[in-house]
Amino acid sequence: MLVGQARSGDVAFGPAAAEAQRLAASAGAPQSESWIAAEEALSRAVAAKEATARALGDIDSLGGDRLQANSGMAPSDLAAVQQASAEVFAIDQRQSETIKSIQAALGR
């Protein structure tokens, strides 16, 4: 469920980030109309990333809660949490790198 949430968030992030990249590539000087449009598009991409960040936090919390409640975790449960965490972490990292790249293009 949480991996699906992250994947859905990634589907929303893709077009938002692509638009922000496109606008950043053609943005004028800071505070110009084109730069402001690119900044607004970047804000939409950051907002679209929220679903992935939330899923990653929820997976970490779920794993921690289960460990604390049960004084451990079954190996199969641990493997499932680790696999989900790794997949969502990879999505989150890719999205973060994309955002950093757009920010750099905008001179931030």
C-alpha positions as CSV (number, residue, x, y, z in Angstrom):
1,M,0.0,0.0,0.0
2,L,2.7,2.5,1.0
3,V,4.9,1.5,-2.0
4,G,1.8,2.0,-4.2
5,Q,1.3,5.5,-2.7
6,A,4.9,6.3,-3.5
7,R,4.6,5.0,-7.1
8,S,1.4,7.0,-7.6
9,G,3.2,10.1,-6.2
10,D,6.0,9.4,-8.7
11,V,3.5,9.4,-11.5
12,A,2.3,12.8,-10.4
13,F,5.8,14.1,-9.8
14,G,7.1,13.2,-13.3
15,P,5.0,15.7,-15.4
16,A,5.3,18.4,-12.7
17,A,9.1,18.0,-12.6
18,A,9.3,17.9,-16.4
19,E,7.4,21.2,-16.6
20,A,9.6,22.8,-14.0
21,Q,12.7,21.6,-15.8
22,R,11.4,23.0,-19.1
23,L,10.6,26.4,-17.6
24,A,13.8,26.6,-15.6
25,A,15.9,25.9,-18.8
26,S,14.3,29.0,-20.5
27,A,14.0,31.2,-17.4
28,G,15.3,34.7,-17.5
29,A,16.9,36.6,-14.7
30,P,15.7,36.2,-11.1
31,Q,12.4,37.9,-10.4
32,S,11.6,38.0,-14.2
33,E,8.2,36.7,-15.3
34,S,9.7,33.5,-16.8
35,W,11.8,32.9,-13.6
36,I,8.7,33.3,-11.4
37,A,6.8,30.8,-13.7
38,A,9.6,28.3,-13.3
39,E,9.7,28.8,-9.5
40,E,5.9,28.2,-9.4
41,A,6.4,25.0,-11.4
42,L,9.1,23.9,-9.1
43,S,6.8,24.5,-6.2
44,R,4.2,22.2,-7.8
45,A,6.9,19.5,-8.3
46,V,7.9,19.8,-4.7
47,A,4.3,19.4,-3.6
48,A,3.9,16.3,-5.9
49,K,7.0,14.8,-4.1
50,E,5.1,14.9,-0.8
51,A,3.3,11.6,-1.4
52,T,6.6,9.8,-1.7
53,A,8.1,11.5,1.3
54,R,5.1,10.7,3.4
55,A,5.2,7.0,2.3
56,L,8.9,6.8,3.2
57,G,8.2,8.2,6.6
58,D,5.2,5.9,7.1
59,I,7.3,2.8,6.2
60,D,10.0,3.8,8.6
61,S,7.5,4.5,11.4
62,L,5.7,1.2,10.7
63,G,8.9,-0.8,10.9
64,G,10.0,1.0,14.1
65,D,6.5,0.6,15.7
66,R,6.5,-3.2,15.0
67,L,10.0,-3.6,16.3
68,Q,9.1,-1.8,19.5
69,A,5.7,-3.5,20.0
70,N,7.0,-7.0,19.4
71,S,10.6,-6.7,20.7
72,G,11.6,-7.8,17.2
73,M,10.2,-8.7,13.9
74,A,9.8,-11.9,12.0
75,P,12.4,-12.3,9.3
76,S,9.8,-12.2,6.5
77,D,8.3,-9.0,7.9
78,L,11.7,-7.4,8.2
79,A,12.5,-8.3,4.7
80,A,9.2,-6.9,3.4
81,V,9.8,-3.6,5.3
82,Q,13.4,-3.4,4.1
83,Q,12.3,-4.0,0.5
84,A,9.5,-1.4,0.6
85,S,11.9,1.1,2.3
86,A,14.6,0.5,-0.3
87,E,12.2,1.0,-3.2
88,V,10.5,4.1,-1.8
89,F,13.9,5.5,-0.8
90,A,15.2,5.1,-4.4
91,I,12.1,7.0,-5.7
92,D,12.6,9.7,-3.1
93,Q,16.3,10.1,-3.8
94,R,15.6,10.4,-7.6
95,Q,12.9,13.0,-7.0
96,S,15.2,15.0,-4.6
97,E,18.0,15.0,-7.2
98,T,15.6,16.3,-9.8
99,I,14.5,19.1,-7.5
100,K,18.1,20.0,-6.7
101,S,18.9,20.1,-10.4
102,I,16.0,22.5,-11.1
103,Q,17.0,24.6,-8.1
104,A,20.5,24.9,-9.5
105,A,19.2,25.9,-12.9
106,L,17.3,28.7,-11.2
107,G,20.3,29.9,-9.3
108,R,19.3,28.7,-5.8
